[in-house]
Amino acid sequence: CVAGTVGERDEDGDGFVDAACCNDDVCGDDCDDTLADVRPGVAEICNGRDDDCDFESDEPEDGPPLCPGGVCTAGACQLDAWIQTFGGAEVEEVFAVSMDRFAAVYAVGSFRGTASFDGGDLTASISAENQVVVAYDADGTPRWEHPLAGRFTSDPVIAADPDGSSVVVAGSFEQDLDLGDGTPFSRSGFHLFVAELGGADGSVLDSVVLPDVRARCSGVHFDGMNTVLVGDAFSGAIDGSVVEDGFLVALDPSLEVFDVRELTGAADTRALAARPSGGFVLVSAGFGAVDLGCPDSVGGADTESVFLAGFRSDLSCDWIFGLEGSVDFWDVTVDETGAVYASGDFFDSMDFGGGERRSESGQNGVILALSPLGAYDWDRTFHSPSSAELTGIAVTSDGVLAAGSFETRLSIGGATVGARSGTDSVVVELSRSGAYRGARTFESSEFDEAVDIAVGLGDSTTIVGGWSGSLTVDGTAYLSRMDGDGGFSRDVYVIRLSSS
């Protein structure tokens, strides 16, 4: 804070000055400068917290309900479980899920040929496979689905506006793209796209094509105003900046690029997660010396590594944590204190910082926890005689959830769960200190695989994945659709677990 004035301290980057900055009796108006979603004017939700800084908590307002689709009791939003599916005669996939602060759910996936959705059938155009964004209200009511047609070259990524008005989707394509906004794009070469969807029908609110760069997006962060992309480039330039390794791109509310940072040595970026005080954490694989401008460095000549790195809002790096060996991290999340959790898999033996961990098979699951400054805290491993991987991770109000899949059986916390089919989905729950709390599986007759997980209002949890055959959830069986040969195709599920 600056003497003689109210001051300019805004640690969480939400545009409001810390209420602790005062000049006599004139103070800033941000009652919690460590959380960007606490500020004057934000909609109050059921969480026992003063979200809008009016000295009241969970008070009824004229805006969105405190607990959409549920009941607000003693500062906790109680939401019921539900499941939605989509698919067709061919293979459908889902890649990521995101939730806004009102517990609405957004998922992005792909479909081939014709697939059935709640709003009717969609048929792929331009290429045999199209991408699609689907939205559901907090109670599971389908809101909209929006197809994206093009010659896509990588899986898309998605991030919901925390304030619940829209969602950002990003990806890469070759030559042709039709986002459904009446202005199809066609230009030889490889390109990136970013689109903001919203409104009652998921229409395109804004979009941009970053042309002539062969790249892929692996993560996106959207705070309701600015957008940050992380990805890998193989050739080309972004807004005039040549990129050949990993990259970070910052875009303003009009989707105009205002900063580009190359991540030298980042050969395979994986995911991006927001930090509560502004900035984000990314996870990536690296080859050779990794130079992100961090105080420390990882890797070396001809070495392969995997690393997590913390970045400030201005895209500068303030810490990095690296490992060498046969390990992959696929997702990362950050809790309200800034502590970091990553999920993935490893082979053979690894020392994550707490001693050697030995794999009991070719591929085993792992969760790694770091302090807000990137120091090792704890790790937990999950073993299968065949294979196991944890591809999604999220934090609840007092714990950690990781989603993935395993074959045959999985040993966790001294207990063992078995797979009904060749591959089954699993959700593992740990405390913030790494203590095992339990696990849940979704069994199928042929195949099912959880891909991603998100946690929202009242610890409501959404899992997305794919399955074929019969999928059993809470005692109810769901059949995937039939393919052209009379067998089961691969369909997509969106499962909301009860928050009670």
N, C-alpha and C positions, 0 to 999 in steps of 0.2 A: 504494500500500500504506500501511497505517496503522501508525505506530510503536507498538511494544508489543503488537501483535496480529499474527496471520497476515496480515490485510488482507482487502480486499473487491474487489480488482481482478478483473474478469471481462470482458475486452475483447470476447470472441467471444460472450458472452451464453448460454453453454451450461450455466450453473448451477454451474460449478466454478472455484475460485479459482486464479489464475495461480501456477504452481510457483515463480516468481521472488519471490513475496511470502512472506517468512520472518520469524519471530521466533526468533532463535537457530537451533536445528535443527528447528523446527516450520515447515513450509512448506505452501503450497497444493498441490493434487494435479493440476492441469491442466498437462500437459507441453508443450502448444502452445496458448497463449491467443489465437492469431490464427486458429485454425480450430475452428469449432463442432463438427465431426465427429471431433475428437480430444479424448477425455476418458475418465476412468475408467468402466469398465462397458460401453463401446461394443464391438460385435463387431469383432474383427480381420478385415481383408480383405487380399488380396494387392496391396500397393502399395509395399513397401519402407519402410513407416512404422510407428512405434509408435502405433497407433490408440487402444489402451486404457490407455496410460501405465503399463505394467508393466515397462518397460525391455527389452522384446523386440519384434521386428518379424516379422510374418508367421508367428507360431508357431501350430501346429494347436491347435484348441479343440474343446470339445464342442458349440458352437453351429453357426451356418451355416458351410458350407465357405468357405475363403479365396477360392476362385475358382469360384463356382457355374457348372457346365456347361462348365468349361474347365480349364486346367492352369496352376499357379503356378510360374513359373520366374524365379529371380533378381529377385524383387520385381515381376514383371510378370505380369498375368493374361492368358493367351492364350485368346480366345474365337473360335469358328467363326462364319461368316456363315450367315444364314438369311432366309427371306422368308415372310410370312403375308399372306393376303388375305381380304377379306370383301365381300359385295355381293349384289345381287338384280337383278330386272328393271327397277328404276328407278334414280334417281341416288342414290348413296351418297357421303358426304363425310367427311373427317377434318380436325380443326381443330388438334390439338396433341398432343405426345408428351412424356412425362416418364419418367425412369429413377431407381430407387433406387440406393443404394450397392452393392447386390449384383447389379447389371446386369439386374434385372427391368424389363420394359417395360410402360408403361401409355399407352394412347391413347384419345382421346375423339373421337367422330364422330357422324354421324346416318345414318338410313336411312328410306326410304319404303316403305310396303306391307309386304312380307315379304322379309327378307334372310337369307342363309345364313352361319352362323358355325360354328366348330369344335364348339361344344356343341349345334348344331342350328339350326333356323330360328327367327327372332324376327319377330313381326308387330306393327306399330305399332297403338297404341290411343290413345284420347282425341282425337288428331289424326292427319292423314295422315303426318306426319313425327315420328319419335321420336329421341331421342339415346341413345348407348350408350357405355359404358366397357369396353374390352377389356384383359386382362392376359396377359402371356406371361412364362414363366420365362426365365432368362438363356440357355438353350440353344434358345429358340424354342418350347418346348412350351406350347400354350395352357393358361392357368390358369383363366380364367373370362371371361364377358362378362355385363354387367349393364345391362339396358335402363332408360331413364328416359322415362316417358310424360308428355306435357303439351302445352300450347299455348305453345311456346317462342318468345321474341321476340328472341333473340340467340344467337350461337354460344357454347358452353360453354368453360370453361377448366379446367386440371387441373394438379395438383402432387403428386408422390409423396412419401411420408414418407421422409426420407433413411435411416432405420433399417430400412425395408423391410416395415413391418407393415400399411400402408394407403395410400390415395390420397384426395385431396380433389378434388371436382369442384364447380364453381359456375356459375350462370347466371341467366337471367331468364325469366319466363313470365307469361302472362295467365290468370287465373282458376283453371285446373285443373292439378294436378301429382300424379303417382303415382311415387314413387321406388322402389316395390317393397318397402317396409318395413311394409305392412299398415295404414298410416295416410294414405290419400290426402288431399290438401288441395284445397279448393274455396272460393273467395271472389272476388267480382267485383273487378276492378281488376288492377293490375300489381304484380309482386312479384319479389324475389330469393330464390334458394335456395343453400344450401351443404350438401353431404353428404360424409361420410367413409365410404368403402367399404373392405372388407378381409376377412380370413379366407380360408378355402379356396375359398369360392364367391362372393366379392365382395359379400357381404351388407352392408346399411346398418348401420354401427356407430353413427352419430349423424347428425343432420340438423337444420337450422333453416330456417325461412322468415322473411325480413325483409319484412313486408307493406307494401303501400300505397306503393310507390315505383316510379316508371317509370324504369328504369335498365337498364344492361347491365354485365356484368363483362368486363374485358379482360385481367386477369391475376390470378394467385393465388400466394402464397408460403406454404408449409407447412413448419415446422421440426420436425414431430413432436409439437409441443405447441400453439403458437399459430398462427393463420391470419391472413394479411393479404390483403385484396381491394383491387384498384384497378379503377375503372370510371368511367362517366359517368352522371349523373342528369339527367333532364328535368323531373321534378316529384316532390314527395313528401318524406318524411323517413326517415332511418335511425336507429332507436333514439331518436327524439325530436329528432334534429338535422336541420334542413332542409338539403337539398343540391340545388343547381341547376347545378353544373358537375361537374368531376371530383371523385372522392372516394377516400379511403383508409379502410378499415374494419378494425379489429383485433378478432379473436375469440379467446377463451381456449380451453383444451382441451375445455370443455363446449359450445363454439360459442356462448357468450354474448358479445355485443358489449361491449367495454370502452373503445373509443376510436373516434371518427369525426373525420376531418379533411376539410374541403372544400378542393379545389384550384381556387381562383378563376382563371378564364381557361383552364383545361385543358378544351378543347372535345372532344377525341377521344383518350382514353388508349389505349395500344396494348399494352404489355407490362410485366412486372415481373421482376426478377432479384435473387437474394440476394447480399449482400456477405459476404466470408469472416469479417469481424469483427463481424457482426450488422448488421441494417438491410438496405436494398435500394436498387436503382436502378430508376426507371421512365422510360418514354419516352412522349411524348404530343404531339399537335398542340395549338396554342393559338390563341385569337382574342382580340385586344385585349391589355391588360396582364395578364400572368400573375403571380399573387401566391401563392406557396407557402410563404411565411415563410422563404425562403432569404436568405442574405446579399446576393445580387444579384437582379436582376429581368430579365425578358426581355419582348419585345413592347411594344406601345404602342397608342394609340387606332386602332381599325379596321385593325390589322395582323394578318396570319396568320403563325404561326411553328411551328416544331417544336423540342422541347427534351428533354433528358435531365436528370434531377435525382437527387441522392443523398440518401437518408433514413437517419436513425438508427433504432434499434429502437423508440424512443418516438414515432415518426412525425414528428420534427422534421427539417427540411431543412438540410443543411450545404453543398450546392453546386448550381448549375444551369448548364447550357450550352445556349444557344439559337441557332437559325438562322432567318433569314427567306428565303423563296424557294420554288421549286417542288420541294420535297423531302419525302419521307415515310420514316420509320423504322418498321419493323414488328416488330422483335424486338431484344432486348438481352440480353447475358450479361456475367458478371464473372469474372475469373480469381482465382487464390489470392492474388495481390498486391493485389487491389482494382481493377486496371485494367479499363476498361469498353470493350465492343465492341458496336456496333449495326449492323444491316443494313437495307437498304431500297432505294429508287429515287429518281431525280431527273429533272427535265426541264430543257431549255434549258441554262443555265450556272449553276454554283454555286461558291462559295468556302466550303469546309468548315473552313478555317483554314490550309491550306497552299498557297493560290493557286487561281486560277480553274480549274474543271473544266468542259469543254464536253460536252454530250450530243450524240452522233452521230445520235440519232433522237429520237422523242418520249419514250421511257422507257428509262433505263439503270440498272444496278445500282450500289450503293455499299456499302462497309464503312467505318465510322468508328471510330477508336480514341481513347479519352480516358485521362488519368492517373487514379489513384485519387482525386484531388481535383477531377476534372472539367475538367482543362485539355486542350486539343487536343494530340494526339500525332501521328496520321497518318490518311490516308484513301486508299482505293483504289477506282477506278471500273471498271466492266465494261460494254462497249458492244455494242449490237446495232443493225442497220439497221432493225429492227422494234420490239421491246420486250424488256426484261429487268427482273426484280425478284428480290431476295433476301429471302425472307419468314421465314427461320429462321437462327439463329446459335448456336454453341456453341464452347467452348474445349476443346482437348485438353491433355495434359501440357506440350506445347511449341508449340502452334499454335492456329490459329483455323479453324473450318469454317463455311461459310455455304451454305444450301440455298435453291433457288428454281427459276425457270423462265425460258425465253427462247424467242423465235421466230426462225426463219431461221438465224442464227449468232450466236456470242458471242465477242468479243475479250477475252482475259484474259492478262496477263503476257507479251505479245508473241506468244501463240499464239491460234489460232482453232478453235473447235469448232462443228460444224454440227448443226442439228436435223433428225431424220429425218422427223418429222411437223410439223404446224403449230406445236405447242408441245412442248418437251421439258424434263425435269428436269435440274438441274445441281447438283453439290456442288463448291464452290471451297475449296481449302486454301491458307492463308497462314501464315507464321511469325508469332510475336508482334510482330515489328517490321514486318510488312506485306509481307515478301518473298513473291513468288508461288511456290508449290510444285507446284501441279497442279490438275486439275479432272477430274471424272467425270460422265458423263451416263448417264441411263437412257432408252433410246429406245423409242418406241411407234409403232404404225402409224397411230394417229389423234390421240391427245392424252395427255400425262401432265404432272403438275405436282406438284413437291415443295412441301410446305406448311410443315413444321417439322422440326427436327433436335435430337437430344439426344446427349450424350456421357457415358459412365459408366465403370465399372471397367475398367482396362486400356486406356483410350481406345476402348472399344467404342462404336460409333456407330450410332444408329438414326435412320432417315429415314421420315417418313410422307407420303403423298400420294395422289392419285387418278389413274386412267387409264382409257382406253377403247381397245378393240382389242387388239393384241398388245404386251406389254411385255417387253423383253429385258433380263435381269439376269444378268451373268456367263455369257453364252452360252445361257441357258435362256429360252424364251419362255413367258409367262403370258397366257392369254386372259381378258379380262373377260367377264362373263355377258351373255346376250342380253336385249334388251328385248322388249316385246310386239309390236313391228313387225318383228322379225327382224334388227335391227341390234344393235350393241354398246351396253350400258349403261355408266355410269361406276361403277367399283369402287374399293375402297380397298386400298392396299398398306402393309405395315409391313416395312421392310427393315433387317436388321442387317448392317452391314459387318464384315468380319473385323478383329480387333484386332491381328493380326500384320502 
